[in-house]
């Protein structure tokens, strides 16, 4: 009985860890990485979901606005058995499209406006942070393991 409860809650079950490059070029439009699975008991993974999310902040103090945008995602059905006290690695490629604001579009098209746009972004306190989130579905559990890691997207 105790073992069933631990399985349902995912205790001693599958742990997932993202292995990503430190930075990715936006012109590539793809993130190549790995998911490392480990488990203290034999478990079966049936699905993995990976997302790239942009957290876009602008403004200061009371007028601060924060939005999150999904830039890319994949869902993969799988039948992967993780052995007891074992580890398995799965490689993935996550395609994405970076969203450009009107200011970003103006900056990329007009050489003369580039300095003005950078100054305006600084005044408006515009910041973007990117993270990759991975979650997996493990057969027989209700709480599915997940991992999240920040990533640096370079122009």
SVG drawing of the C-alpha trace seen along z (x, -y; Angstrom):
<svg xmlns="http://www.w3.org/2000/svg" viewBox="-3 -58 30 60">
<polyline fill="none" stroke="black" stroke-width="0.4" points="0.0,0.0 2.8,-2.4 4.5,-1.7 1.4,-2.5 1.0,-5.9 4.7,-6.7 4.1,-5.8 1.0,-7.9 2.8,-10.9 6.0,-10.3 8.2,-9.8 11.3,-7.8 10.0,-8.0 11.3,-9.7 13.4,-12.8 13.9,-14.9 16.8,-17.4 17.2,-19.7 20.7,-19.8 20.8,-22.9 23.5,-25.1 24.3,-28.3 23.2,-30.5 21.4,-30.0 21.4,-32.2 17.9,-33.4 18.7,-33.2 19.0,-29.4 15.4,-29.1 16.1,-25.9 17.3,-24.8 19.1,-21.4 19.2,-19.9 18.8,-16.7 16.5,-15.5 18.1,-13.3 15.8,-10.9 16.7,-9.1 14.6,-6.9 15.1,-4.9 12.4,-2.5 11.5,-1.1 9.1,-3.6 7.6,-4.1 7.6,-7.6 4.7,-8.0 5.0,-11.6 7.3,-14.6 6.4,-18.3 9.0,-21.0 8.3,-24.8 10.2,-28.0 8.7,-30.9 9.6,-34.6 8.9,-36.8 8.6,-40.3 8.8,-43.1 8.4,-46.8 7.7,-49.9 8.6,-50.8 7.0,-50.6 3.2,-50.9 3.1,-51.0 5.1,-47.8 3.7,-45.2 4.7,-41.6 3.6,-39.3 4.6,-35.7 4.7,-34.5 5.0,-30.9 7.7,-31.0 7.8,-27.3 6.7,-23.9 6.8,-20.2 4.9,-17.3 6.3,-13.8 4.5,-10.5 7.0,-7.9 7.4,-4.6 10.6,-4.9 11.4,-2.6 13.7,-4.0 15.4,-1.1 15.7,-0.9 18.6,-3.2 19.2,-3.9 19.5,-6.9 18.4,-7.5 19.0,-10.5 16.8,-11.7 17.9,-14.4 15.4,-16.9 15.1,-19.8 12.8,-22.6 11.9,-25.0 10.9,-28.5 10.0,-31.9 11.2,-34.9 8.5,-37.6 9.5,-41.1 7.8,-44.2 7.3,-47.3 10.4,-48.8 12.5,-45.7 11.3,-45.7 12.2,-49.4 15.6,-48.7 16.4,-45.9 15.2,-47.8 16.6,-51.2 20.3,-51.7 19.8,-55.4 16.9,-54.5 18.9,-51.8 20.5,-54.0 17.2,-55.8 15.3,-52.6 18.0,-51.3 17.7,-54.5 13.9,-54.3 14.0,-50.6 16.3,-51.6 14.0,-54.5 11.0,-52.2 12.9,-49.5 12.2,-46.8 13.6,-43.4 13.1,-39.9 14.0,-36.7 13.8,-33.3 13.3,-29.8 12.8,-26.3 10.3,-24.2 10.1,-20.4 7.4,-18.1 6.9,-14.4 4.0,-12.1 4.9,-9.0 2.6,-6.0 0.8,-5.5 1.6,-8.8 -0.5,-11.9 2.3,-14.4 4.4,-14.5 8.1,-15.6 9.2,-18.8 12.3,-21.0 12.9,-24.6 16.1,-26.3 16.9,-29.9 18.5,-30.3 20.2,-33.2 19.0,-34.0 21.5,-36.0 20.7,-38.2"/>
</svg>
